[in-house]
Amino acid sequence: MERATLCLLAGFALAVLLPCEIQSASANETDTGAVSERFVSLIQEFQKRVVDANALVSSVPPADSKPAAPQSTWKPGSTKGPYYVDFRARTAASWGHAFVWYGKTSERQVEVAGLTPAGDTLAYAVGYLTWVPSETGASYGDLDPEYLTAHYRVYLNEPDAKRVFAYIKELQASSPVWNAEISNCTSFVGSIASFMGLKVPHRWQRPEEYVNSLRAMNGGRQVIRLSSVQ
């Protein structure tokens, strides 16, 4: 509609402009060749105005047009993917606790996995060679940033995330007991890191030191791609 209006206005302007310009030219120019050149100049000026009007209309979106839907900013090969595993450490009544968060960056919901003795933290006083029932989900303080002492987040694409998340679930199902020396929180998260192809520090460190060492050993690497043999 706007394009048609501008074209009509341009045509009307030409209709008004041509007689005036030609009449003026006829009064002042006695040479027929000069009048013809003036007429050609007017035609060229009109064509230029039509081109300018079309360019103006094409730059204005139709009134009923809708903005394009927003698209995901993540693309394959970009720095960060839509899925993540976050290796975390927090304070605890004893020497601390290591665990992981995992999920999708576009969602607020987070999954938590970590190996702790079942019941309260007094179970940590059990002898090192004694096996006690374990819990592998979230424990007190895992979701509270106030207790966080270290973390190292890595990102994965969707196919790799599905494999890693399935492994975490499998690890939770196969870890019924806890032992300070053999099957503890750092060894649990270390198994996940190892499955993802990361270099893993020795388990005999406080959780905060363990997570910081994990990050340092892998150069702060943020994007993980699983090998085809995993």
Beta strands, then each sheet from edge to edge (+ up, - down):
strand 1: 83-90
strand 2: 97-104
strand 3: 111-113
strand 4: 116-117
strand 5: 132-135
strand 6: 148-156
strand 7: 177-178
sheet 1: 3+ 2- 1+ 6-
sheet 2: 4+ 5- 7+
end
